[in-house]
Amino acid sequence: MPDRENSCVVRESRQVVRKFLARPQHEGVGAIVRRSIGRFELKYFDPFLALDEFSAMGLRAERLNFSVYSVFCPTGFETVTYMLQGSVLHEDFEGHKGTIAAGDLQWMTAGRGIVHSEMPAAQGTQKGLQLWINLSSKHKMIEPRYQEISSKDIAEASNDGVKVRVIAGEALGAKSPVYTRTPTMYLDFTLEPGARLQQPIPASWNAFVYVLDGEGGFGSGSKAVTALAHHLLLLSSGGGDGLEAWNKTAKPARFILVGGQPLGEPLAQLGPFVMNSEEEIDQAIDDFEKCVNGFEKARHWRSESGISLGF
């Protein structure tokens, strides 16, 4: 089958400078997480704090202790939950609640802090991705907000064997309505056998690929790399205006391409508290424990499933 190229005029492809497998780890009861960013090999990839591919069974949410299926208190960053299979229920101490179903997106800006709960909505397997994106110092204390888009409303485009779902940014002429305080692109690509892609990436941004299904090729020339599912590929910086990708196998290849403008600021983190200094971390934890400065409703809040913070 001849290659079908989908060209957006990338003059120089970024190359893969690091590749590693996100190995599964058990967390809580029935939960499996593949963490590729936020682990000991790669604690931070400015502006990205964490990337989890998660899978969980059943409704035992009260016994699960990882961020997607528990109560947690993010402060100073954004969480992006993108469901691949199944659905989760979410709610917070401001009364905001709903369901994130397969293909849906929730882009939550935690800002100065919010108490937030998510759990499986039904029996069976729930799978998805959660990305944590750091906020600049000027945005860390803004009011929390949500951007939620159902699967049918996510921008999509296809051409010459390449399909894209545009979570954030723009690709193949399709543009996401999501507003990103930290400039970010988040693209879900599927390449049919024989398809090729050229996708521009702003020169100053950090970017990575995470393979979801199949096997894809990335980069150009002798430095090109192929990767199977669950592999994270860090792309070169300081050169290259985009990414070349292709599929030379007999099955579709699916991957996400994520890029963001580095903040270049000091980072201090303790769990879900992400600030610029240890003093700010201490203050955020103190506010949380005393239920002040935005956490006033945390003291008496209990989710509909009965989960609380135990104050």
C-alpha positions as CSV (number, residue, x, y, z in Angstrom):
1,M,0.0,0.0,0.0
2,P,1.5,3.4,-0.9
3,D,2.0,5.9,1.8
4,R,-0.6,8.7,2.0
5,E,0.9,11.9,3.3
6,N,-1.1,14.5,5.1
7,S,1.2,17.6,4.9
8,C,1.0,20.8,6.9
9,V,4.5,21.9,5.6
10,V,6.8,20.9,8.4
11,R,10.3,22.0,7.3
12,E,12.2,20.1,10.0
13,S,10.7,17.4,12.1
14,R,11.5,17.2,15.8
15,Q,13.2,14.0,16.8
16,V,12.6,11.6,19.6
17,V,15.2,12.3,22.3
18,R,13.8,10.0,25.0
19,K,11.6,6.9,24.9
20,F,10.4,4.8,27.8
21,L,7.6,2.4,28.7
22,A,5.0,3.5,31.2
23,R,4.8,0.4,33.2
24,P,1.5,-0.6,35.1
25,Q,1.4,-0.1,38.8
26,H,-1.5,-1.1,41.1
27,E,-2.9,1.7,43.2
28,G,-5.7,1.2,45.7
29,V,-8.2,-1.7,45.1
30,G,-8.7,-2.6,41.4
31,A,-6.9,0.4,39.9
32,I,-4.0,0.2,37.5
33,V,-2.1,3.3,36.5
34,R,0.6,3.8,33.9
35,R,2.4,7.0,34.9
36,S,4.7,8.4,32.3
37,I,5.2,12.0,33.6
38,G,5.5,12.6,37.3
39,R,7.5,9.5,38.0
40,F,11.1,9.2,39.2
41,E,12.6,9.2,35.7
42,L,10.7,12.3,34.7
43,K,9.3,14.3,37.6
44,Y,8.4,17.4,35.5
45,F,8.4,18.3,31.8
46,D,7.6,22.0,31.9
47,P,4.7,22.8,32.0
48,F,3.4,19.2,32.5
49,L,3.3,17.8,36.0
50,A,1.8,14.3,35.4
51,L,0.3,12.1,32.7
52,D,-1.6,9.0,33.8
53,E,-3.2,6.3,31.7
54,F,-5.6,4.8,34.2
55,S,-7.9,1.7,34.3
56,A,-10.2,0.7,37.1
57,M,-12.9,-1.8,37.7
58,G,-16.3,-1.5,39.5
59,L,-17.6,1.0,42.0
60,R,-15.2,0.6,44.9
61,A,-14.2,4.2,44.6
62,E,-14.1,4.9,48.4
63,R,-11.2,2.4,48.6
64,L,-9.2,3.8,45.7
65,N,-6.5,6.2,46.5
66,F,-5.3,7.7,43.2
67,S,-6.4,11.1,42.0
68,V,-8.9,10.1,39.4
69,Y,-11.0,7.9,41.7
70,S,-10.9,9.7,45.0
71,V,-11.3,13.0,46.8
72,F,-8.4,15.3,46.2
73,C,-7.6,19.0,46.6
74,P,-5.7,20.3,43.5
75,T,-4.1,23.8,43.9
76,G,-2.1,25.8,41.5
77,F,-2.5,23.7,38.3
78,E,-5.1,22.3,35.8
79,T,-6.3,18.7,35.4
80,V,-7.4,17.4,32.0
81,T,-9.5,14.2,32.2
82,Y,-10.1,12.5,28.8
83,M,-12.2,9.3,29.0
84,L,-11.4,6.4,26.6
85,Q,-13.8,3.8,27.9
86,G,-16.6,3.7,30.5
87,S,-17.5,6.8,32.5
88,V,-16.9,8.6,35.8
89,L,-19.0,10.7,38.1
90,H,-17.5,13.9,39.4
91,E,-18.5,16.5,42.0
92,D,-17.0,19.2,44.1
93,F,-17.7,21.2,47.2
94,E,-19.2,24.1,45.2
95,G,-22.0,21.7,44.0
96,H,-20.7,21.2,40.5
97,K,-21.3,17.6,39.4
98,G,-21.8,15.5,36.3
99,T,-20.6,12.5,34.3
100,I,-17.6,12.2,32.0
101,A,-18.4,9.5,29.5
102,A,-16.3,7.8,26.9
103,G,-14.8,10.4,24.5
104,D,-15.7,13.3,26.8
105,L,-13.3,15.9,28.1
106,Q,-13.2,17.8,31.4
107,W,-10.6,20.6,31.7
108,M,-10.5,21.7,35.3
109,T,-8.6,24.8,36.4
110,A,-8.0,24.3,40.1
111,G,-6.5,27.7,40.6
112,R,-6.4,28.6,44.3
113,G,-7.8,25.2,45.2
114,I,-10.9,23.0,45.0
115,V,-12.1,19.8,46.7
116,H,-13.0,17.5,43.9
117,S,-14.2,13.9,43.7
118,E,-14.4,11.4,40.8
119,M,-15.4,7.8,40.8
120,P,-16.6,5.1,38.3
121,A,-20.2,5.6,37.1
122,A,-20.9,2.0,36.4
123,Q,-19.7,-1.6,36.7
124,G,-17.0,-2.7,34.3
125,T,-13.7,-1.2,33.1
126,Q,-13.2,2.6,33.1
127,K,-10.2,3.8,31.1
128,G,-8.8,7.3,30.4
129,L,-6.0,9.8,30.6
130,Q,-5.4,12.5,33.1
131,L,-2.9,15.2,32.4
132,W,-1.8,17.8,35.0
133,I,-0.7,21.2,33.6
134,N,1.1,23.7,35.7
135,L,-0.1,27.3,36.0
136,S,2.1,30.3,36.0
137,S,2.5,32.3,39.2
138,K,0.1,34.9,38.1
139,H,-2.7,32.3,37.6
140,K,-2.1,30.0,40.5
141,M,-4.7,31.8,42.8
142,I,-7.4,32.4,40.3
143,E,-11.0,31.1,40.9
144,P,-11.5,27.5,39.9
145,R,-13.4,26.8,36.7
146,Y,-14.5,24.0,34.4
147,Q,-14.5,23.5,30.7
148,E,-16.5,20.4,29.8
149,I,-17.0,19.1,26.3
150,S,-19.0,16.0,25.3
151,S,-17.6,13.6,22.8
152,K,-20.0,14.7,20.1
153,D,-18.8,18.3,20.4
154,I,-15.1,17.7,20.3
155,A,-13.7,19.1,17.1
156,E,-12.6,16.4,14.6
157,A,-11.1,16.3,11.2
158,S,-9.8,13.6,8.8
159,N,-7.8,13.5,5.6
160,D,-5.9,10.8,3.7
161,G,-6.1,8.2,6.4
162,V,-5.4,10.6,9.3
163,K,-8.1,11.4,11.9
164,V,-7.7,13.8,14.7
165,R,-9.8,14.8,17.8
166,V,-8.7,18.2,18.9
167,I,-8.8,18.4,22.6
168,A,-6.8,21.7,22.7
169,G,-5.2,23.7,19.9
170,E,-5.7,23.2,16.2
171,A,-5.0,20.4,13.6
172,L,-6.1,19.7,10.0
173,G,-8.2,22.8,10.0
174,A,-10.2,21.9,13.2
175,K,-9.9,24.0,16.3
176,S,-10.8,23.3,19.9
177,P,-12.9,25.8,21.8
178,V,-11.0,25.1,25.0
179,Y,-9.2,28.1,26.5
180,T,-5.8,27.2,27.9
181,R,-4.2,29.6,30.4
182,T,-0.9,27.8,29.9
183,P,-0.7,27.7,26.1
184,T,-1.2,24.0,25.2
185,M,-2.0,21.7,22.3
186,Y,-3.6,18.3,22.9
187,L,-4.3,16.2,19.8
188,D,-5.6,12.6,19.6
189,F,-4.5,11.1,16.3
190,T,-5.4,7.9,14.6
191,L,-3.3,6.9,11.5
192,E,-4.7,4.2,9.2
193,P,-2.2,1.8,7.6
194,G,0.0,3.6,5.1
195,A,-0.9,7.1,6.4
196,R,1.6,9.8,7.2
197,L,1.3,13.1,9.1
198,Q,3.0,16.4,9.5
199,Q,1.8,18.4,12.4
200,P,3.3,21.9,13.3
201,I,4.4,22.6,16.8
202,P,5.4,26.1,18.1
203,A,9.2,26.2,18.2
204,S,9.5,27.3,21.8
205,W,7.2,24.6,23.2
206,N,8.0,21.4,24.9
207,A,6.1,18.4,23.3
208,F,5.7,14.7,23.7
209,V,3.9,11.7,22.2
210,Y,2.1,9.0,24.1
211,V,1.0,5.9,22.1
212,L,-2.4,4.5,22.9
213,D,-2.8,1.7,20.4
214,G,-0.9,0.0,17.6
215,E,2.6,1.0,16.5
216,G,3.6,4.4,15.1
217,G,6.8,5.9,13.6
218,F,8.0,9.4,14.7
219,G,10.7,11.7,13.5
220,S,12.6,11.6,10.3
221,G,15.7,10.1,8.6
222,S,18.1,7.9,10.5
223,K,16.9,9.3,13.9
224,A,13.3,8.1,13.4
225,V,11.8,6.0,16.1
226,T,8.9,3.5,16.2
227,A,6.9,2.9,19.4
228,L,4.2,0.6,20.6
229,A,1.3,1.3,23.0
230,H,2.1,2.7,26.5
231,H,5.4,4.4,25.4
232,L,6.1,8.0,26.1
233,L,8.3,9.8,23.5
234,L,9.9,13.1,24.5
235,L,10.5,15.3,21.4
236,S,13.6,17.5,20.8
237,S,13.5,21.2,21.7
238,G,15.4,24.1,20.2
239,G,14.9,23.0,16.6
240,G,12.2,21.6,14.4
241,D,8.9,23.2,13.6
242,G,6.7,20.1,13.9
243,L,6.4,16.4,14.0
244,E,6.4,13.8,11.3
245,A,4.6,10.6,12.0
246,W,3.6,7.5,10.0
247,N,2.1,4.1,10.2
248,K,3.7,1.3,8.1
249,T,1.8,-1.5,9.9
250,A,-1.4,-3.3,8.9
251,K,-3.4,-2.0,11.8
252,P,-4.4,1.6,12.9
253,A,-2.0,3.5,15.2
254,R,-3.4,5.9,17.8
255,F,-1.4,8.4,19.8
256,I,-1.7,11.7,21.5
257,L,0.6,14.6,20.7
258,V,0.8,17.1,23.5
259,G,2.7,20.4,23.6
260,G,2.9,23.4,25.9
261,Q,4.7,26.7,26.4
262,P,7.3,26.2,29.2
263,L,6.7,28.5,32.2
264,G,10.4,28.6,33.3
265,E,9.4,29.3,36.9
266,P,10.5,27.6,40.1
267,L,8.5,24.6,41.1
268,A,7.5,23.5,44.6
269,Q,5.1,20.5,44.9
270,L,3.7,18.4,47.6
271,G,1.1,16.0,46.2
272,P,-1.8,18.0,44.7
273,F,-0.4,21.3,46.0
274,V,1.8,23.0,43.3
275,M,3.3,26.4,43.9
276,N,6.5,28.3,43.3
277,S,8.1,28.1,46.7
278,E,8.1,26.0,49.8
279,E,6.6,28.9,51.8
280,E,3.7,29.1,49.3
281,I,3.2,25.3,49.8
282,D,3.1,25.7,53.5
283,Q,0.6,28.5,53.2
284,A,-1.7,26.5,50.8
285,I,-1.7,23.5,53.2
286,D,-2.4,25.7,56.1
287,D,-5.3,27.3,54.3
288,F,-6.6,23.8,53.4
289,E,-6.3,22.5,57.0
290,K,-8.0,25.6,58.5
291,C,-10.6,25.7,55.7
292,V,-9.9,29.3,54.8
293,N,-9.0,31.3,51.7
294,G,-11.2,29.3,49.3
295,F,-11.5,26.1,51.3
296,E,-14.3,27.3,53.6
297,K,-16.8,24.7,52.3
298,A,-14.4,21.8,52.7
299,R,-15.0,21.3,56.4
300,H,-18.6,20.1,56.1
301,W,-18.7,18.8,52.5
302,R,-19.5,15.2,51.8
303,S,-19.9,13.8,48.3
304,E,-23.2,12.1,47.3
305,S,-21.4,8.7,47.7
306,G,-20.5,9.6,51.2
307,I,-16.8,10.5,50.7
308,S,-15.5,13.3,52.8
309,L,-12.1,14.7,53.9
310,G,-12.7,13.7,57.5
311,F,-12.4,17.1,59.1
